[in-house]
């Protein structure tokens, strides 16, 4: 969760990270968020 917040703190660093890692950062983050949301939902209900 900390890493996620750091990534979202500034767009410049995010762009640099995207360029550094060849696989798209956004898609992996979205997948992570989706899995976390699903987990939360299942635990809530």
Secondary structure, DSSP 8 states (H G I E B T S, - for coil): -HHHHHHHH-HHHHHHHHHHSSS-HHHHHHHHHHHHHHHHHHHH-
